[in-house]
Amino acid sequence: MNKIVLPLSDDDLLLQCHVTAFRSSGSGGQHTNVTDSAVRVVHLPTGLMVTSQSERSQYLNKKECLKKLREKVKRLNYRKPKRVPTRMPKSVKKENLEKKMMHSHKKRLRSKMKDEG
């Protein structure tokens, strides 16, 4: 998937979006029940949708939506950096080889003792 590029200014970003206002749900008292302060923003080029109903004003909720949209795009654009394989130092290779040899030597001794005993 290609990177999503958003305009730097909020005004340019709003031109690319479809903004709708609706009545927010949940608690908040009488004021919440009578005003259309919740905002839904749909970014038309990508189809991404964000909503906000945390503030009492439509303007602040719109700003919050744009902030959420930028964060969402940032998460979608993130790519894990490629892993750079590292080499094992010669000293560690030598040490591991010696451990293996000692272990196999122990096993041979045990099997000899088992056969004799």
VMD Tcl script that builds the backbone (N, CA, C; Angstrom):
set m [mol new atoms 351]
animate dup $m
set s [atomselect $m all]
$s set {name element resname resid chain x y z} {
  {N N MET 1 A 0.838 -1.182 0.000}
  {CA C MET 1 A 0.000 0.000 0.000}
  {C C MET 1 A 0.881 1.243 0.000}
  {N N ASN 2 A 0.473 2.250 -0.752}
  {CA C ASN 2 A 1.230 3.496 -0.842}
  {C C ASN 2 A 1.001 4.361 0.387}
  {N N LYS 3 A 1.934 5.283 0.587}
  {CA C LYS 3 A 1.804 6.214 1.692}
  {C C LYS 3 A 0.675 7.197 1.426}
  {N N ILE 4 A -0.056 7.539 2.485}
  {CA C ILE 4 A -1.122 8.529 2.384}
  {C C ILE 4 A -0.514 9.886 2.737}
  {N N VAL 5 A -0.705 10.868 1.863}
  {CA C VAL 5 A -0.153 12.206 2.094}
  {C C VAL 5 A -1.315 13.168 2.326}
  {N N LEU 6 A -1.275 13.854 3.471}
  {CA C LEU 6 A -2.309 14.831 3.810}
  {C C LEU 6 A -1.736 16.240 3.685}
  {N N PRO 7 A -2.570 17.221 3.325}
  {CA C PRO 7 A -2.105 18.607 3.296}
  {C C PRO 7 A -1.706 19.079 4.693}
  {N N LEU 8 A -0.783 20.009 4.756}
  {CA C LEU 8 A -0.306 20.494 6.057}
  {C C LEU 8 A -1.336 21.374 6.757}
  {N N SER 9 A -2.053 22.204 6.021}
  {CA C SER 9 A -3.013 23.095 6.669}
  {C C SER 9 A -4.362 22.407 6.840}
  {N N ASP 10 A -5.037 22.752 7.925}
  {CA C ASP 10 A -6.345 22.163 8.219}
  {C C ASP 10 A -7.395 22.580 7.195}
  {N N ASP 11 A -7.284 23.803 6.677}
  {CA C ASP 11 A -8.259 24.280 5.686}
  {C C ASP 11 A -8.186 23.449 4.403}
  {N N ASP 12 A -6.964 23.150 3.946}
  {CA C ASP 12 A -6.798 22.328 2.739}
  {C C ASP 12 A -7.285 20.901 2.977}
  {N N LEU 13 A -7.053 20.414 4.191}
  {CA C LEU 13 A -7.501 19.058 4.529}
  {C C LEU 13 A -9.027 18.995 4.551}
  {N N LEU 14 A -9.665 20.032 5.071}
  {CA C LEU 14 A -11.137 20.059 5.116}
  {C C LEU 14 A -11.750 20.073 3.722}
  {N N LEU 15 A -11.026 20.640 2.745}
  {CA C LEU 15 A -11.525 20.640 1.364}
  {C C LEU 15 A -11.578 19.230 0.790}
  {N N GLN 16 A -10.733 18.336 1.312}
  {CA C GLN 16 A -10.706 16.942 0.853}
  {C C GLN 16 A -11.680 16.061 1.633}
  {N N CYS 17 A -12.396 16.635 2.594}
  {CA C CYS 17 A -13.242 15.839 3.490}
  {C C CYS 17 A -14.718 16.195 3.349}
  {N N HIS 18 A -15.534 15.237 3.762}
  {CA C HIS 18 A -16.973 15.458 3.867}
  {C C HIS 18 A -17.284 15.525 5.355}
  {N N VAL 19 A -17.801 16.667 5.823}
  {CA C VAL 19 A -18.045 16.887 7.243}
  {C C VAL 19 A -19.546 16.883 7.503}
  {N N THR 20 A -19.981 16.090 8.482}
  {CA C THR 20 A -21.384 16.086 8.884}
  {C C THR 20 A -21.466 16.281 10.389}
  {N N ALA 21 A -22.518 16.976 10.811}
  {CA C ALA 21 A -22.759 17.201 12.235}
  {C C ALA 21 A -23.988 16.404 12.638}
  {N N PHE 22 A -23.967 15.890 13.853}
  {CA C PHE 22 A -25.112 15.136 14.349}
  {C C PHE 22 A -25.203 15.300 15.852}
  {N N ARG 23 A -26.296 14.860 16.415}
  {CA C ARG 23 A -26.486 14.954 17.858}
  {C C ARG 23 A -25.681 13.877 18.553}
  {N N SER 24 A -24.896 14.297 19.514}
  {CA C SER 24 A -24.074 13.316 20.222}
  {C C SER 24 A -24.945 12.513 21.180}
  {N N SER 25 A -24.516 11.289 21.429}
  {CA C SER 25 A -25.280 10.409 22.314}
  {C C SER 25 A -24.585 10.319 23.658}
  {N N GLY 26 A -25.254 9.707 24.597}
  {CA C GLY 26 A -24.652 9.494 25.911}
  {C C GLY 26 A -24.969 10.618 26.872}
  {N N SER 27 A -24.290 10.588 28.003}
  {CA C SER 27 A -24.561 11.564 29.050}
  {C C SER 27 A -24.001 12.920 28.650}
  {N N GLY 28 A -24.480 13.951 29.290}
  {CA C GLY 28 A -24.014 15.296 28.988}
  {C C GLY 28 A -25.068 16.327 29.296}
  {N N GLY 29 A -26.212 15.881 29.704}
  {CA C GLY 29 A -27.248 16.820 30.125}
  {C C GLY 29 A -28.080 17.340 28.989}
  {N N GLN 30 A -28.840 18.383 29.306}
  {CA C GLN 30 A -29.805 18.939 28.377}
  {C C GLN 30 A -29.144 19.543 27.134}
  {N N HIS 31 A -28.010 20.171 27.325}
  {CA C HIS 31 A -27.337 20.841 26.207}
  {C C HIS 31 A -26.983 19.840 25.104}
  {N N THR 32 A -26.543 18.642 25.505}
  {CA C THR 32 A -26.162 17.598 24.541}
  {C C THR 32 A -27.362 17.140 23.731}
  {N N ASN 33 A -28.511 17.100 24.358}
  {CA C ASN 33 A -29.704 16.568 23.695}
  {C C ASN 33 A -30.303 17.519 22.664}
  {N N VAL 34 A -29.951 18.807 22.695}
  {CA C VAL 34 A -30.605 19.755 21.802}
  {C C VAL 34 A -29.689 20.350 20.741}
  {N N THR 35 A -28.374 20.118 20.791}
  {CA C THR 35 A -27.480 20.707 19.788}
  {C C THR 35 A -26.805 19.626 18.952}
  {N N ASP 36 A -26.541 19.966 17.696}
  {CA C ASP 36 A -25.819 19.059 16.803}
  {C C ASP 36 A -24.328 19.373 16.898}
  {N N SER 37 A -23.712 18.987 18.005}
  {CA C SER 37 A -22.311 19.362 18.232}
  {C C SER 37 A -21.327 18.256 17.863}
  {N N ALA 38 A -21.778 17.025 17.706}
  {CA C ALA 38 A -20.873 15.935 17.324}
  {C C ALA 38 A -20.546 16.053 15.836}
  {N N VAL 39 A -19.320 15.650 15.472}
  {CA C VAL 39 A -18.864 15.817 14.084}
  {C C VAL 39 A -18.299 14.500 13.563}
  {N N ARG 40 A -18.634 14.212 12.297}
  {CA C ARG 40 A -18.075 13.052 11.602}
  {C C ARG 40 A -17.349 13.575 10.373}
  {N N VAL 41 A -16.079 13.186 10.210}
  {CA C VAL 41 A -15.282 13.628 9.065}
  {C C VAL 41 A -14.878 12.406 8.257}
  {N N VAL 42 A -15.179 12.427 6.955}
  {CA C VAL 42 A -14.785 11.344 6.054}
  {C C VAL 42 A -13.797 11.919 5.048}
  {N N HIS 43 A -12.581 11.358 5.032}
  {CA C HIS 43 A -11.566 11.796 4.069}
  {C C HIS 43 A -11.878 11.096 2.748}
  {N N LEU 44 A -12.321 11.862 1.772}
  {CA C LEU 44 A -12.832 11.288 0.520}
  {C C LEU 44 A -11.793 10.497 -0.285}
  {N N PRO 45 A -10.528 10.955 -0.428}
  {CA C PRO 45 A -9.568 10.176 -1.217}
  {C C PRO 45 A -9.256 8.788 -0.629}
  {N N THR 46 A -9.299 8.659 0.692}
  {CA C THR 46 A -8.934 7.374 1.314}
  {C C THR 46 A -10.119 6.630 1.902}
  {N N GLY 47 A -11.213 7.333 2.194}
  {CA C GLY 47 A -12.374 6.696 2.797}
  {C C GLY 47 A -12.259 6.554 4.308}
  {N N LEU 48 A -11.250 7.145 4.918}
  {CA C LEU 48 A -11.081 7.067 6.373}
  {C C LEU 48 A -12.124 7.937 7.060}
  {N N MET 49 A -12.687 7.426 8.161}
  {CA C MET 49 A -13.723 8.162 8.875}
  {C C MET 49 A -13.344 8.291 10.346}
  {N N VAL 50 A -13.522 9.482 10.900}
  {CA C VAL 50 A -13.312 9.717 12.332}
  {C C VAL 50 A -14.472 10.542 12.868}
  {N N THR 51 A -14.789 10.331 14.146}
  {CA C THR 51 A -15.852 11.098 14.782}
  {C C THR 51 A -15.356 11.654 16.105}
  {N N SER 52 A -16.001 12.726 16.534}
  {CA C SER 52 A -15.698 13.307 17.830}
  {C C SER 52 A -16.969 13.919 18.400}
  {N N GLN 53 A -17.219 13.626 19.670}
  {CA C GLN 53 A -18.371 14.217 20.346}
  {C C GLN 53 A -18.011 14.570 21.786}
  {N N SER 54 A -16.719 14.771 22.017}
  {CA C SER 54 A -16.264 15.011 23.382}
  {C C SER 54 A -16.472 16.459 23.833}
  {N N GLU 55 A -16.440 17.399 22.889}
  {CA C GLU 55 A -16.567 18.818 23.253}
  {C C GLU 55 A -18.012 19.288 23.081}
  {N N ARG 56 A -18.313 20.480 23.646}
  {CA C ARG 56 A -19.670 21.017 23.553}
  {C C ARG 56 A -19.885 21.824 22.283}
  {N N SER 57 A -18.784 22.182 21.598}
  {CA C SER 57 A -18.957 22.980 20.385}
  {C C SER 57 A -18.555 22.174 19.150}
  {N N GLN 58 A -19.265 22.460 18.060}
  {CA C GLN 58 A -19.004 21.768 16.797}
  {C C GLN 58 A -17.602 22.109 16.281}
  {N N TYR 59 A -17.192 23.360 16.463}
  {CA C TYR 59 A -15.886 23.818 15.999}
  {C C TYR 59 A -14.758 23.027 16.668}
  {N N LEU 60 A -14.836 22.875 17.994}
  {CA C LEU 60 A -13.792 22.128 18.716}
  {C C LEU 60 A -13.804 20.652 18.342}
  {N N ASN 61 A -14.978 20.090 18.126}
  {CA C ASN 61 A -15.073 18.691 17.710}
  {C C ASN 61 A -14.488 18.490 16.317}
  {N N LYS 62 A -14.659 19.478 15.441}
  {CA C LYS 62 A -14.093 19.402 14.088}
  {C C LYS 62 A -12.561 19.402 14.166}
  {N N LYS 63 A -12.015 20.276 15.020}
  {CA C LYS 63 A -10.565 20.316 15.204}
  {C C LYS 63 A -10.052 18.982 15.757}
  {N N GLU 64 A -10.797 18.407 16.688}
  {CA C GLU 64 A -10.430 17.114 17.281}
  {C C GLU 64 A -10.461 16.015 16.220}
  {N N CYS 65 A -11.449 16.064 15.326}
  {CA C CYS 65 A -11.543 15.077 14.242}
  {C C CYS 65 A -10.341 15.155 13.316}
  {N N LEU 66 A -9.928 16.362 12.972}
  {CA C LEU 66 A -8.774 16.519 12.081}
  {C C LEU 66 A -7.517 15.975 12.753}
  {N N LYS 67 A -7.396 16.204 14.050}
  {CA C LYS 67 A -6.251 15.681 14.813}
  {C C LYS 67 A -6.265 14.147 14.798}
  {N N LYS 68 A -7.451 13.563 15.029}
  {CA C LYS 68 A -7.591 12.098 15.014}
  {C C LYS 68 A -7.272 11.533 13.628}
  {N N LEU 69 A -7.721 12.238 12.572}
  {CA C LEU 69 A -7.469 11.783 11.203}
  {C C LEU 69 A -5.979 11.754 10.910}
  {N N ARG 70 A -5.270 12.801 11.331}
  {CA C ARG 70 A -3.814 12.844 11.116}
  {C C ARG 70 A -3.111 11.710 11.871}
  {N N GLU 71 A -3.570 11.421 13.092}
  {CA C GLU 71 A -2.979 10.322 13.869}
  {C C GLU 71 A -3.246 8.974 13.206}
  {N N LYS 72 A -4.457 8.799 12.690}
  {CA C LYS 72 A -4.831 7.551 12.026}
  {C C LYS 72 A -3.970 7.317 10.783}
  {N N VAL 73 A -3.769 8.377 9.996}
  {CA C VAL 73 A -2.950 8.284 8.785}
  {C C VAL 73 A -1.505 7.991 9.167}
  {N N LYS 74 A -1.038 8.604 10.242}
  {CA C LYS 74 A 0.332 8.362 10.706}
  {C C LYS 74 A 0.519 6.886 11.071}
  {N N ARG 75 A -0.472 6.294 11.761}
  {CA C ARG 75 A -0.404 4.870 12.119}
  {C C ARG 75 A -0.427 3.987 10.874}
  {N N LEU 76 A -1.262 4.351 9.891}
  {CA C LEU 76 A -1.361 3.560 8.662}
  {C C LEU 76 A -0.096 3.660 7.816}
  {N N ASN 77 A 0.575 4.805 7.860}
  {CA C ASN 77 A 1.794 5.004 7.072}
  {C C ASN 77 A 3.021 4.351 7.704}
  {N N TYR 78 A 2.936 3.964 8.974}
  {CA C TYR 78 A 4.109 3.415 9.661}
  {C C TYR 78 A 4.517 2.076 9.058}
  {N N ARG 79 A 5.794 1.946 8.783}
  {CA C ARG 79 A 6.365 0.682 8.300}
  {C C ARG 79 A 7.501 0.302 9.226}
  {N N LYS 80 A 7.528 -0.948 9.629}
  {CA C LYS 80 A 8.607 -1.406 10.499}
  {C C LYS 80 A 9.929 -1.322 9.757}
  {N N PRO 81 A 10.977 -0.836 10.411}
  {CA C PRO 81 A 12.273 -0.788 9.727}
  {C C PRO 81 A 12.795 -2.196 9.462}
  {N N LYS 82 A 13.523 -2.345 8.355}
  {CA C LYS 82 A 14.066 -3.659 8.015}
  {C C LYS 82 A 15.118 -4.067 9.027}
  {N N ARG 83 A 15.126 -5.349 9.349}
  {CA C ARG 83 A 16.088 -5.877 10.298}
  {C C ARG 83 A 17.431 -6.057 9.614}
  {N N VAL 84 A 18.473 -5.550 10.244}
  {CA C VAL 84 A 19.816 -5.703 9.707}
  {C C VAL 84 A 20.452 -6.888 10.415}
  {N N PRO 85 A 20.712 -7.988 9.701}
  {CA C PRO 85 A 21.288 -9.161 10.369}
  {C C PRO 85 A 22.712 -8.869 10.840}
  {N N THR 86 A 23.032 -9.387 12.007}
  {CA C THR 86 A 24.367 -9.183 12.556}
  {C C THR 86 A 25.171 -10.476 12.465}
  {N N ARG 87 A 26.485 -10.337 12.390}
  {CA C ARG 87 A 27.350 -11.513 12.322}
  {C C ARG 87 A 27.790 -11.905 13.713}
  {N N MET 88 A 27.933 -13.215 13.911}
  {CA C MET 88 A 28.417 -13.710 15.179}
  {C C MET 88 A 29.951 -13.617 15.183}
  {N N PRO 89 A 30.553 -13.037 16.235}
  {CA C PRO 89 A 32.015 -12.923 16.282}
  {C C PRO 89 A 32.691 -14.299 16.314}
  {N N LYS 90 A 33.914 -14.361 15.804}
  {CA C LYS 90 A 34.656 -15.628 15.750}
  {C C LYS 90 A 34.849 -16.225 17.138}
  {N N SER 91 A 35.090 -15.359 18.128}
  {CA C SER 91 A 35.328 -15.856 19.485}
  {C C SER 91 A 34.093 -16.585 20.027}
  {N N VAL 92 A 32.902 -16.066 19.729}
  {CA C VAL 92 A 31.669 -16.702 20.197}
  {C C VAL 92 A 31.452 -18.015 19.464}
  {N N LYS 93 A 31.742 -18.051 18.156}
  {CA C LYS 93 A 31.622 -19.293 17.395}
  {C C LYS 93 A 32.536 -20.363 17.982}
  {N N LYS 94 A 33.758 -19.969 18.281}
  {CA C LYS 94 A 34.745 -20.901 18.842}
  {C C LYS 94 A 34.264 -21.429 20.191}
  {N N GLU 95 A 33.743 -20.527 21.028}
  {CA C GLU 95 A 33.241 -20.899 22.353}
  {C C GLU 95 A 32.090 -21.897 22.237}
  {N N ASN 96 A 31.152 -21.637 21.322}
  {CA C ASN 96 A 30.014 -22.539 21.123}
  {C C ASN 96 A 30.477 -23.911 20.636}
  {N N LEU 97 A 31.458 -23.929 19.752}
  {CA C LEU 97 A 31.988 -25.182 19.235}
  {C C LEU 97 A 32.630 -26.004 20.361}
  {N N GLU 98 A 33.375 -25.307 21.238}
  {CA C GLU 98 A 33.998 -25.999 22.373}
  {C C GLU 98 A 32.949 -26.578 23.307}
  {N N LYS 99 A 31.872 -25.853 23.565}
  {CA C LYS 99 A 30.775 -26.343 24.419}
  {C C LYS 99 A 30.165 -27.602 23.819}
  {N N LYS 100 A 29.928 -27.582 22.492}
  {CA C LYS 100 A 29.356 -28.754 21.821}
  {C C LYS 100 A 30.276 -29.960 21.937}
  {N N MET 101 A 31.574 -29.710 21.757}
  {CA C MET 101 A 32.540 -30.816 21.831}
  {C C MET 101 A 32.566 -31.409 23.238}
  {N N MET 102 A 32.526 -30.539 24.259}
  {CA C MET 102 A 32.527 -31.026 25.646}
  {C C MET 102 A 31.265 -31.838 25.935}
  {N N HIS 103 A 30.153 -31.366 25.438}
  {CA C HIS 103 A 28.886 -32.059 25.661}
  {C C HIS 103 A 28.900 -33.444 25.005}
  {N N SER 104 A 29.386 -33.509 23.762}
  {CA C SER 104 A 29.433 -34.806 23.084}
  {C C SER 104 A 30.419 -35.737 23.789}
  {N N HIS 105 A 31.496 -35.183 24.322}
  {CA C HIS 105 A 32.482 -35.989 25.061}
  {C C HIS 105 A 31.821 -36.599 26.311}
  {N N LYS 106 A 31.022 -35.802 27.032}
  {CA C LYS 106 A 30.303 -36.289 28.218}
  {C C LYS 106 A 29.355 -37.410 27.839}
  {N N LYS 107 A 28.648 -37.219 26.726}
  {CA C LYS 107 A 27.685 -38.236 26.291}
  {C C LYS 107 A 28.384 -39.567 25.963}
  {N N ARG 108 A 29.542 -39.453 25.283}
  {CA C ARG 108 A 30.289 -40.674 24.952}
  {C C ARG 108 A 30.734 -41.393 26.208}
  {N N LEU 109 A 31.212 -40.652 27.188}
  {CA C LEU 109 A 31.662 -41.259 28.455}
  {C C LEU 109 A 30.521 -41.963 29.173}
  {N N ARG 110 A 29.345 -41.322 29.180}
  {CA C ARG 110 A 28.182 -41.909 29.842}
  {C C ARG 110 A 27.767 -43.211 29.163}
  {N N SER 111 A 27.760 -43.196 27.822}
  {CA C SER 111 A 27.348 -44.404 27.117}
  {C C SER 111 A 28.372 -45.526 27.325}
  {N N LYS 112 A 29.678 -45.203 27.431}
  {CA C LYS 112 A 30.702 -46.205 27.697}
  {C C LYS 112 A 30.490 -46.828 29.069}
  {N N MET 113 A 30.223 -45.951 30.074}
  {CA C MET 113 A 30.016 -46.417 31.443}
  {C C MET 113 A 28.769 -47.304 31.522}
  {N N LYS 114 A 27.756 -46.960 30.758}
  {CA C LYS 114 A 26.517 -47.720 30.736}
  {C C LYS 114 A 26.776 -49.121 30.152}
  {N N ASP 115 A 27.553 -49.140 29.067}
  {CA C ASP 115 A 27.861 -50.416 28.403}
  {C C ASP 115 A 28.700 -51.328 29.319}
  {N N GLU 116 A 29.641 -50.713 30.059}
  {CA C GLU 116 A 30.511 -51.505 30.939}
  {C C GLU 116 A 29.774 -51.976 32.182}
  {N N GLY 117 A 28.895 -51.102 32.702}
  {CA C GLY 117 A 28.261 -51.380 33.981}
  {C C GLY 117 A 27.004 -52.121 33.877}
}
mol reanalyze $m
mol bondsrecalc $m
mol representation Tube
mol addrep $m
